[in-house]
């Protein structure tokens, strides 16, 4: 059982208000810092519950570079969204730092290589479309995981040779920005009612035979190109792992797996359910990680989000503030589970699950899920350390990332609707200074966050602008006491604590 850590005397609001400023000024003076007026975290209104978080030196995983990516349907590439002149989307992606853009989705298997085409024509990929994508990637500093049509070969719409020619051109234009090629999209669903090839007798063996034909042609044309797959729709033990066993790491560089928590059409899909642990995700990650480690093939959740499909409900759950809290947990769970990264499905101007809403080419809204991606990015890359929370059964999670530069960043997520936490943090080392930034949601006429809100999310009281501009208020000052820190985590919020 985790021992509760005492608050070391800083337990009353009056103590914080009346003595902390003087104590911090003295502390800063002793340590050689300027004695500017500190910016203390305000005490949350409402009930305070004491809780503790212990961080140990035990390593439980890593957050690698380029972890937080996006996945767009290939049809979005056949227009004006991905061009070097789309400064709004370029800025929004730059805000997340360099990562990986996946060109995938079901339209991969409905897009045919037509190199001499005019470009911008749905269903056909021309050299101009690839040129535009290359310019866009150059503007963002991102890399690309690029999907090519497989299912179309069943009815003669494409061939391995056409795919090889397409990838040869893509590799030439993208250069080192091309980090991998996916052959087909969710082939485990081909042949199923409502999916591609619904009238065809499809099987794993037929997929493997056709996939090998495509891979052979692509690699013959473009030696050394990284091949990934199988872009499975959600059955790692029935499809992804058997695929990996057959092709081995001699023929593939990365396993790609998709995951959605459920369907928005299910009556059980609610904001409350979304914020609970996802046992299917945890089980899938365990299976993938075990295979990945044993066979030396990394894996990535190359398409994911909360609830797939649109819902007839007035407010789609997957566009609400709840996804910001969910998204942080999802990313850390995937990192702890051994994934090399995640790509949230994006694109469009609907009330669906995209982190970024766009019209034909311009960004029209920064959605709640994007703020989770930004908070995770701000926590940085590095080693994940073991954490132990003592919160009395409340729905709270905590994660610690040790930076290669030596500092430590912590994320604590409070998913309780009315319980504010007064949190004591026990660190494995002492630090000279610490700060806190808070993600929350507010409408102008409300005083508490709303899980069902689709707007009003901020980090340290600042919203991300449509061009990616972000100017948060000054972070709150925390007072390290050797290896102890004290802070608040308000209800329905997440905090980022950074130590140096």
C-alpha positions as a Python dict, from the first residue, in 0.01 Angstrom:
ca = {
    (1, 'X'): (0, 0, 0),
    (2, 'X'): (127, 346, -86),
    (3, 'X'): (200, 558, 220),
    (4, 'X'): (39, 898, 231),
    (5, 'X'): (297, 1175, 232),
    (6, 'X'): (234, 1462, 473),
    (7, 'X'): (202, 1822, 357),
    (8, 'X'): (505, 1929, 562),
    (9, 'X'): (316, 2214, 724),
    (10, 'X'): (183, 2380, 407),
    (11, 'X'): (-175, 2276, 460),
    (12, 'X'): (-370, 2593, 519),
    (13, 'X'): (-468, 2864, 276),
    (14, 'X'): (-368, 3132, 524),
    (15, 'X'): (-15, 2995, 540),
    (16, 'X'): (16, 3004, 163),
    (17, 'X'): (-122, 3356, 139),
    (18, 'X'): (62, 3516, 432),
    (19, 'X'): (407, 3355, 441),
    (20, 'X'): (487, 3193, 108),
    (21, 'X'): (597, 3509, -68),
    (22, 'X'): (845, 3595, 206),
    (23, 'X'): (971, 3239, 222),
    (24, 'X'): (1025, 3220, -150),
    (25, 'X'): (1202, 3555, -165),
    (26, 'X'): (1441, 3436, 104),
    (27, 'X'): (1489, 3101, -68),
    (28, 'X'): (1563, 3263, -404),
    (29, 'X'): (1809, 3501, -243),
    (30, 'X'): (1998, 3213, -77),
    (31, 'X'): (2022, 3030, -410),
    (32, 'X'): (2134, 3331, -610),
    (33, 'X'): (1813, 3394, -807),
    (34, 'X'): (1656, 3730, -872),
    (35, 'X'): (1388, 3814, -619),
    (36, 'X'): (1104, 3903, -854),
    (37, 'X'): (755, 3868, -712),
    (38, 'X'): (655, 3502, -749),
    (39, 'X'): (336, 3405, -929),
    (40, 'X'): (165, 3169, -686),
    (41, 'X'): (-101, 2924, -792),
    (42, 'X'): (-443, 3040, -668),
    (43, 'X'): (-632, 2819, -426),
    (44, 'X'): (-923, 2647, -606),
    (45, 'X'): (-1271, 2727, -484),
    (46, 'X'): (-1466, 2439, -336),
    (47, 'X'): (-1367, 2121, -158),
    (48, 'X'): (-996, 2034, -122),
    (49, 'X'): (-885, 1674, -89),
    (50, 'X'): (-532, 1594, 25),
    (51, 'X'): (-344, 1354, -202),
    (52, 'X'): (12, 1249, -271),
    (53, 'X'): (226, 1147, -565),
    (54, 'X'): (556, 966, -519),
    (55, 'X'): (802, 951, -807),
    (56, 'X'): (1075, 689, -787),
    (57, 'X'): (1391, 641, -991),
    (58, 'X'): (1252, 321, -1144),
    (59, 'X'): (1232, 332, -1524),
    (60, 'X'): (901, 215, -1672),
    (61, 'X'): (926, 336, -2032),
    (62, 'X'): (1030, 617, -2264),
    (63, 'X'): (876, 901, -2461),
    (64, 'X'): (1074, 908, -2787),
    (65, 'X'): (1097, 1195, -3033),
    (66, 'X'): (815, 1243, -3286),
    (67, 'X'): (573, 1063, -3054),
    (68, 'X'): (264, 1281, -3108),
    (69, 'X'): (158, 1272, -3472),
    (70, 'X'): (-148, 1310, -3691),
    (71, 'X'): (-316, 1086, -3948),
    (72, 'X'): (-510, 1226, -4245),
    (73, 'X'): (-709, 1043, -4507),
    (74, 'X'): (-523, 1039, -4839),
    (75, 'X'): (-808, 1227, -5005),
    (76, 'X'): (-702, 1534, -4802),
    (77, 'X'): (-373, 1526, -4991),
    (78, 'X'): (-557, 1565, -5322),
    (79, 'X'): (-651, 1928, -5270),
    (80, 'X'): (-515, 2248, -5120),
    (81, 'X'): (-479, 2141, -4755),
    (82, 'X'): (-121, 2017, -4777),
    (83, 'X'): (65, 2290, -4962),
    (84, 'X'): (360, 2507, -4877),
    (85, 'X'): (133, 2813, -4871),
    (86, 'X'): (-104, 2683, -4603),
    (87, 'X'): (55, 2891, -4328),
    (88, 'X'): (-226, 2829, -4077),
    (89, 'X'): (-199, 2450, -4072),
    (90, 'X'): (180, 2468, -4097),
    (91, 'X'): (186, 2689, -3787),
    (92, 'X'): (-48, 2462, -3593),
    (93, 'X'): (169, 2158, -3665),
    (94, 'X'): (490, 2346, -3590),
    (95, 'X'): (348, 2426, -3246),
    (96, 'X'): (368, 2052, -3167),
    (97, 'X'): (732, 2028, -3274),
    (98, 'X'): (870, 1790, -3541),
    (99, 'X'): (665, 1472, -3573),
    (100, 'X'): (508, 1234, -3825),
    (101, 'X'): (215, 1300, -4059),
    (102, 'X'): (47, 981, -4178),
    (103, 'X'): (-125, 980, -4516),
    (104, 'X'): (-371, 693, -4478),
    (105, 'X'): (-738, 620, -4418),
    (106, 'X'): (-979, 427, -4636),
    (107, 'X'): (-919, 659, -4932),
    (108, 'X'): (-569, 509, -4965),
    (109, 'X'): (-732, 207, -5128),
    (110, 'X'): (-941, 429, -5354),
    (111, 'X'): (-659, 651, -5485),
    (112, 'X'): (-482, 551, -5806),
    (113, 'X'): (-144, 674, -5928),
    (114, 'X'): (-183, 896, -6234),
    (115, 'X'): (150, 1078, -6259),
    (116, 'X'): (56, 1297, -6555),
    (117, 'X'): (-275, 1406, -6405),
    (118, 'X'): (-362, 1765, -6327),
    (119, 'X'): (-353, 1714, -5950),
    (120, 'X'): (-625, 1795, -5701),
    (121, 'X'): (-852, 1530, -5849),
    (122, 'X'): (-1018, 1294, -5602),
    (123, 'X'): (-934, 931, -5667),
    (124, 'X'): (-613, 1005, -5856),
    (125, 'X'): (-265, 1090, -5726),
    (126, 'X'): (-53, 1305, -5955),
    (127, 'X'): (305, 1426, -5924),
    (128, 'X'): (169, 1773, -5841),
    (129, 'X'): (-8, 1634, -5533),
    (130, 'X'): (318, 1481, -5411),
    (131, 'X'): (505, 1805, -5484),
    (132, 'X'): (254, 1996, -5271),
    (133, 'X'): (292, 1746, -4988),
    (134, 'X'): (669, 1780, -5001),
    (135, 'X'): (642, 2161, -4976),
    (136, 'X'): (403, 2128, -4681),
    (137, 'X'): (632, 1889, -4495),
    (138, 'X'): (927, 2115, -4558),
    (139, 'X'): (732, 2403, -4404),
    (140, 'X'): (635, 2208, -4093),
    (141, 'X'): (958, 2015, -4033),
    (142, 'X'): (749, 1697, -4011),
    (143, 'X'): (815, 1356, -4166),
    (144, 'X'): (563, 1134, -4348),
    (145, 'X'): (427, 781, -4323),
    (146, 'X'): (280, 734, -4669),
    (147, 'X'): (4, 490, -4767),
    (148, 'X'): (-38, 331, -5109),
    (149, 'X'): (-337, 151, -5267),
    (150, 'X'): (-349, -227, -5217),
    (151, 'X'): (-718, -324, -5233),
    (152, 'X'): (-757, -169, -5578),
    (153, 'X'): (-542, -445, -5723),
    (154, 'X'): (-818, -702, -5664),
    (155, 'X'): (-1032, -542, -5935),
    (156, 'X'): (-750, -414, -6154),
    (157, 'X'): (-757, -47, -6056),
    (158, 'X'): (-389, -58, -5956),
    (159, 'X'): (-90, -291, -5976),
    (160, 'X'): (232, -350, -5783),
    (161, 'X'): (417, -172, -6062),
    (162, 'X'): (200, 139, -6031),
    (163, 'X'): (253, 144, -5654),
    (164, 'X'): (628, 107, -5708),
    (165, 'X'): (632, 401, -5949),
    (166, 'X'): (433, 614, -5704),
    (167, 'X'): (665, 538, -5415),
    (168, 'X'): (973, 600, -5628),
    (169, 'X'): (847, 951, -5699),
    (170, 'X'): (738, 1007, -5338),
    (171, 'X'): (1080, 897, -5212),
    (172, 'X'): (1255, 1129, -5459),
    (173, 'X'): (1046, 1432, -5358),
    (174, 'X'): (1023, 1372, -4984),
    (175, 'X'): (1379, 1247, -4935),
    (176, 'X'): (1458, 1179, -4568),
    (177, 'X'): (1112, 1309, -4472),
    (178, 'X'): (968, 976, -4595),
    (179, 'X'): (995, 757, -4284),
    (180, 'X'): (786, 464, -4407),
    (181, 'X'): (542, 322, -4659),
    (182, 'X'): (214, 150, -4566),
    (183, 'X'): (69, -89, -4824),
    (184, 'X'): (-310, -74, -4791),
    (185, 'X'): (-526, 41, -4502),
    (186, 'X'): (-703, -185, -4249),
    (187, 'X'): (-679, -496, -4467),
    (188, 'X'): (-828, -703, -4185),
    (189, 'X'): (-1163, -537, -4270),
    (190, 'X'): (-1156, -601, -4644),
    (191, 'X'): (-1443, -826, -4744),
    (192, 'X'): (-1659, -733, -4445),
    (193, 'X'): (-2005, -582, -4499),
    (194, 'X'): (-1981, -207, -4535),
    (195, 'X'): (-1609, -216, -4614),
    (196, 'X'): (-1395, -248, -4924),
    (197, 'X'): (-1426, -572, -5126),
    (198, 'X'): (-1748, -661, -4943),
    (199, 'X'): (-1832, -908, -5221),
    (200, 'X'): (-1489, -1071, -5225),
    (201, 'X'): (-1367, -1383, -5043),
    (202, 'X'): (-1081, -1216, -4857),
    (203, 'X'): (-838, -1382, -4615),
    (204, 'X'): (-512, -1323, -4431),
    (205, 'X'): (-326, -1552, -4671),
    (206, 'X'): (-455, -1362, -4975),
    (207, 'X'): (-351, -1036, -4813),
    (208, 'X'): (-4, -1165, -4736),
    (209, 'X'): (49, -1291, -5091),
    (210, 'X'): (-64, -963, -5247),
    (211, 'X'): (127, -754, -4991),
    (212, 'X'): (449, -940, -5075),
    (213, 'X'): (399, -867, -5446),
    (214, 'X'): (365, -497, -5371),
    (215, 'X'): (657, -489, -5131),
    (216, 'X'): (885, -668, -5376),
    (217, 'X'): (800, -424, -5656),
    (218, 'X'): (839, -117, -5431),
    (219, 'X'): (1176, -223, -5289),
    (220, 'X'): (1305, -322, -5632),
    (221, 'X'): (1231, 29, -5758),
    (222, 'X'): (1339, 210, -5442),
    (223, 'X'): (1600, 4, -5255),
    (224, 'X'): (1628, 88, -4888),
    (225, 'X'): (1283, 243, -4852),
    (226, 'X'): (1129, 165, -4512),
    (227, 'X'): (823, -61, -4532),
    (228, 'X'): (562, -65, -4255),
    (229, 'X'): (233, -242, -4192),
    (230, 'X'): (-14, -394, -4174),
    (231, 'X'): (-219, -83, -4069),
    (232, 'X'): (-455, -324, -3894),
    (233, 'X'): (-797, -193, -3793),
    (234, 'X'): (-800, -328, -3438),
    (235, 'X'): (-709, -698, -3409),
    (236, 'X'): (-341, -715, -3311),
    (237, 'X'): (-341, -1079, -3201),
    (238, 'X'): (-548, -1194, -3499),
    (239, 'X'): (-373, -994, -3770),
    (240, 'X'): (-82, -765, -3677),
    (241, 'X'): (124, -1010, -3475),
    (242, 'X'): (71, -1304, -3719),
    (243, 'X'): (174, -1065, -3998),
    (244, 'X'): (489, -966, -3809),
    (245, 'X'): (578, -1330, -3748),
    (246, 'X'): (566, -1408, -4118),
    (247, 'X'): (737, -1102, -4265),
    (248, 'X'): (995, -1058, -3980),
    (249, 'X'): (1219, -757, -3930),
    (250, 'X'): (1403, -839, -4253),
    (251, 'X'): (1105, -719, -4455),
    (252, 'X'): (943, -457, -4236),
    (253, 'X'): (1072, -165, -4032),
    (254, 'X'): (764, -80, -3825),
    (255, 'X'): (439, -249, -3724),
    (256, 'X'): (139, -17, -3754),
    (257, 'X'): (-176, -69, -3551),
    (258, 'X'): (-503, 126, -3522),
    (259, 'X'): (-707, 178, -3207),
    (260, 'X'): (-1037, 350, -3122),
    (261, 'X'): (-1190, 326, -2778),
    (262, 'X'): (-1532, 251, -2928),
    (263, 'X'): (-1807, 382, -3149),
    (264, 'X'): (-1997, 706, -3094),
    (265, 'X'): (-2307, 516, -3201),
    (266, 'X'): (-2299, 286, -2899),
    (267, 'X'): (-2536, 394, -2618),
    (268, 'X'): (-2261, 309, -2367),
    (269, 'X'): (-2028, 567, -2522),
    (270, 'X'): (-2039, 864, -2284),
    (271, 'X'): (-1795, 1125, -2158),
    (272, 'X'): (-1789, 943, -1825),
    (273, 'X'): (-1701, 611, -1991),
    (274, 'X'): (-1436, 779, -2203),
    (275, 'X'): (-1247, 889, -1890),
    (276, 'X'): (-1226, 539, -1747),
    (277, 'X'): (-928, 308, -1812),
    (278, 'X'): (-947, 127, -2146),
    (279, 'X'): (-872, -244, -2077),
    (280, 'X'): (-872, -329, -2449),
    (281, 'X'): (-597, -74, -2514),
    (282, 'X'): (-389, -198, -2223),
    (283, 'X'): (-424, -558, -2338),
    (284, 'X'): (-343, -475, -2702),
    (285, 'X'): (-35, -278, -2601),
    (286, 'X'): (88, -562, -2383),
    (287, 'X'): (59, -810, -2670),
    (288, 'X'): (220, -577, -2922),
    (289, 'X'): (502, -479, -2688),
    (290, 'X'): (583, -840, -2604),
    (291, 'X'): (605, -932, -2971),
    (292, 'X'): (791, -613, -3061),
    (293, 'X'): (1060, -666, -2799),
    (294, 'X'): (1108, -1035, -2883),
    (295, 'X'): (1127, -977, -3258),
    (296, 'X'): (1301, -638, -3268),
    (297, 'X'): (1025, -465, -3465),
    (298, 'X'): (900, -136, -3316),
    (299, 'X'): (529, -59, -3333),
    (300, 'X'): (326, 259, -3366),
    (301, 'X'): (-44, 331, -3314),
    (302, 'X'): (-57, 493, -3657),
    (303, 'X'): (-430, 574, -3650),
    (304, 'X'): (-630, 633, -3334),
    (305, 'X'): (-886, 846, -3159),
    (306, 'X'): (-1162, 826, -2899),
    (307, 'X'): (-1499, 721, -3046),
    (308, 'X'): (-1509, 660, -3420),
    (309, 'X'): (-1799, 743, -3655),
    (310, 'X'): (-2037, 1034, -3620),
    (311, 'X'): (-2316, 1027, -3368),
    (312, 'X'): (-2682, 1136, -3402),
    (313, 'X'): (-2645, 1309, -3066),
    (314, 'X'): (-2662, 1687, -3049),
    (315, 'X'): (-2301, 1705, -2926),
    (316, 'X'): (-2050, 1452, -3049),
    (317, 'X'): (-1856, 1319, -2749),
    (318, 'X'): (-1535, 1302, -2949),
    (319, 'X'): (-1526, 1679, -2995),
    (320, 'X'): (-1565, 1768, -2626),
    (321, 'X'): (-1332, 1879, -2349),
    (322, 'X'): (-1342, 1523, -2214),
    (323, 'X'): (-1114, 1422, -2502),
    (324, 'X'): (-844, 1660, -2378),
    (325, 'X'): (-826, 1474, -2046),
    (326, 'X'): (-867, 1137, -2221),
    (327, 'X'): (-598, 1217, -2478),
    (328, 'X'): (-330, 1279, -2216),
    (329, 'X'): (-399, 945, -2052),
    (330, 'X'): (-410, 772, -2391),
    (331, 'X'): (-70, 903, -2499),
    (332, 'X'): (101, 819, -2171),
    (333, 'X'): (-62, 473, -2170),
    (334, 'X'): (74, 410, -2519),
    (335, 'X'): (421, 529, -2419),
    (336, 'X'): (419, 310, -2109),
    (337, 'X'): (299, 24, -2332),
    (338, 'X'): (605, 51, -2554),
    (339, 'X'): (460, 230, -2859),
    (340, 'X'): (697, 438, -3072),
    (341, 'X'): (423, 698, -3112),
    (342, 'X'): (61, 772, -3195),
    (343, 'X'): (-116, 939, -3487),
    (344, 'X'): (-453, 1092, -3405),
    (345, 'X'): (-697, 1078, -3697),
    (346, 'X'): (-770, 1430, -3817),
    (347, 'X'): (-926, 1635, -4092),
    (348, 'X'): (-1257, 1785, -4190),
    (349, 'X'): (-1503, 2049, -4075),
    (350, 'X'): (-1749, 1830, -3886),
    (351, 'X'): (-1810, 1790, -3512),
    (352, 'X'): (-1617, 1463, -3516),
    (353, 'X'): (-1296, 1365, -3346),
    (354, 'X'): (-1037, 1571, -3536),
    (355, 'X'): (-795, 1764, -3312),
    (356, 'X'): (-788, 2033, -3581),
    (357, 'X'): (-1096, 2132, -3782),
    (358, 'X'): (-1032, 2264, -4127),
    (359, 'X'): (-1230, 2386, -4423),
    (360, 'X'): (-1103, 2313, -4771),
    (361, 'X'): (-760, 2444, -4679),
    (362, 'X'): (-765, 2668, -4371),
    (363, 'X'): (-780, 2583, -4000),
    (364, 'X'): (-1120, 2681, -3860),
    (365, 'X'): (-1094, 2552, -3500),
    (366, 'X'): (-836, 2420, -3256),
    (367, 'X'): (-1029, 2140, -3086),
    (368, 'X'): (-997, 2015, -2727),
    (369, 'X'): (-791, 1708, -2820),
    (370, 'X'): (-520, 1931, -2966),
    (371, 'X'): (-458, 2077, -2620),
    (372, 'X'): (-383, 1730, -2488),
    (373, 'X'): (-130, 1687, -2768),
    (374, 'X'): (28, 2021, -2681),
    (375, 'X'): (43, 1946, -2307),
    (376, 'X'): (207, 1610, -2381),
    (377, 'X'): (456, 1783, -2611),
    (378, 'X'): (538, 2038, -2342),
    (379, 'X'): (616, 1752, -2103),
    (380, 'X'): (895, 1659, -2341),
    (381, 'X'): (1079, 1343, -2435),
    (382, 'X'): (1282, 1123, -2206),
    (383, 'X'): (1257, 842, -1954),
    (384, 'X'): (925, 759, -1792),
    (385, 'X'): (967, 705, -1419),
    (386, 'X'): (748, 501, -1188),
    (387, 'X'): (479, 695, -1004),
    (388, 'X'): (259, 601, -707),
    (389, 'X'): (-58, 798, -643),
    (390, 'X'): (-247, 806, -316),
    (391, 'X'): (-582, 965, -401),
    (392, 'X'): (-835, 754, -215),
    (393, 'X'): (-993, 595, -521),
    (394, 'X'): (-1047, 918, -712),
    (395, 'X'): (-1013, 916, -1092),
    (396, 'X'): (-669, 1077, -1104),
    (397, 'X'): (-355, 979, -1294),
    (398, 'X'): (5, 1098, -1277),
    (399, 'X'): (310, 1057, -1500),
    (400, 'X'): (674, 1162, -1474),
    (401, 'X'): (920, 1224, -1759),
    (402, 'X'): (1287, 1266, -1679),
    (403, 'X'): (1448, 1487, -1940),
    (404, 'X'): (1786, 1393, -2091),
    (405, 'X'): (1897, 1741, -1981),
    (406, 'X'): (1833, 1648, -1618),
    (407, 'X'): (1504, 1815, -1525),
    (408, 'X'): (1178, 1639, -1456),
    (409, 'X'): (832, 1707, -1597),
    (410, 'X'): (515, 1573, -1438),
    (411, 'X'): (160, 1555, -1568),
    (412, 'X'): (-126, 1506, -1321),
    (413, 'X'): (-481, 1466, -1455),
    (414, 'X'): (-780, 1517, -1225),
    (415, 'X'): (-1094, 1374, -1389),
    (416, 'X'): (-1316, 1429, -1086),
    (417, 'X'): (-1597, 1680, -1139),
    (418, 'X'): (-1594, 1836, -791),
    (419, 'X'): (-1283, 1726, -602),
    (420, 'X'): (-989, 1967, -606),
    (421, 'X'): (-659, 1810, -504),
    (422, 'X'): (-409, 1956, -260),
    (423, 'X'): (-115, 1749, -379),
    (424, 'X'): (217, 1667, -217),
    (425, 'X'): (479, 1535, -459),
    (426, 'X'): (778, 1331, -343),
    (427, 'X'): (1060, 1342, -600),
    (428, 'X'): (1363, 1112, -621),
    (429, 'X'): (1599, 1412, -631),
    (430, 'X'): (1601, 1769, -505),
    (431, 'X'): (1552, 2060, -745),
    (432, 'X'): (1622, 2431, -725),
    (433, 'X'): (1305, 2556, -889),
    (434, 'X'): (968, 2439, -1018),
    (435, 'X'): (672, 2580, -1208),
    (436, 'X'): (320, 2474, -1298),
    (437, 'X'): (94, 2524, -1602),
    (438, 'X'): (-272, 2425, -1601),
    (439, 'X'): (-503, 2299, -1874),
    (440, 'X'): (-869, 2362, -1811),
    (441, 'X'): (-1193, 2470, -1980),
    (442, 'X'): (-1410, 2773, -1919),
    (443, 'X'): (-1683, 2961, -2095),
    (444, 'X'): (-1694, 3331, -2012),
    (445, 'X'): (-2009, 3291, -1805),
    (446, 'X'): (-1907, 2979, -1610),
    (447, 'X'): (-1689, 2910, -1309),
    (448, 'X'): (-1630, 2537, -1348),
    (449, 'X'): (-1518, 2326, -1648),
    (450, 'X'): (-1773, 2144, -1862),
    (451, 'X'): (-1673, 1801, -1995),
    (452, 'X'): (-1922, 1840, -2281),
    (453, 'X'): (-1792, 2176, -2395),
    (454, 'X'): (-1646, 2192, -2744),
    (455, 'X'): (-1465, 2523, -2695),
    (456, 'X'): (-1304, 2728, -2420),
    (457, 'X'): (-1001, 2503, -2353),
    (458, 'X'): (-684, 2684, -2247),
    (459, 'X'): (-336, 2613, -2117),
    (460, 'X'): (-229, 2867, -1857),
    (461, 'X'): (-524, 3086, -1961),
    (462, 'X'): (-421, 3098, -2326),
    (463, 'X'): (-583, 2950, -2635),
    (464, 'X'): (-394, 2834, -2942),
    (465, 'X'): (-469, 3063, -3235),
    (466, 'X'): (-567, 2937, -3580),
    (467, 'X'): (-214, 2997, -3705),
    (468, 'X'): (-52, 2812, -3413),
    (469, 'X'): (35, 3123, -3212),
    (470, 'X'): (30, 3050, -2839),
    (471, 'X'): (111, 3296, -2561),
    (472, 'X'): (41, 3142, -2221),
    (473, 'X'): (44, 3347, -1904),
    (474, 'X'): (344, 3318, -1674),
    (475, 'X'): (365, 2976, -1515),
    (476, 'X'): (283, 2947, -1146),
    (477, 'X'): (578, 2937, -909),
    (478, 'X'): (619, 2633, -685),
    (479, 'X'): (854, 2617, -386),
    (480, 'X'): (1074, 2306, -380),
    (481, 'X'): (1153, 2186, -28),
    (482, 'X'): (1441, 1952, -102),
    (483, 'X'): (1259, 1658, -265),
    (484, 'X'): (907, 1781, -188),
    (485, 'X'): (667, 1991, -394),
    (486, 'X'): (318, 2110, -313),
    (487, 'X'): (51, 2226, -557),
    (488, 'X'): (-317, 2218, -645),
    (489, 'X'): (-483, 2016, -919),
    (490, 'X'): (-832, 2160, -966),
    (491, 'X'): (-1128, 1942, -1064),
    (492, 'X'): (-1147, 1850, -1434),
    (493, 'X'): (-801, 1984, -1510),
    (494, 'X'): (-452, 1868, -1592),
    (495, 'X'): (-131, 2030, -1467),
    (496, 'X'): (221, 2023, -1603),
    (497, 'X'): (487, 2061, -1334),
    (498, 'X'): (839, 2135, -1456),
    (499, 'X'): (1147, 2118, -1234),
    (500, 'X'): (1504, 2231, -1287),
}
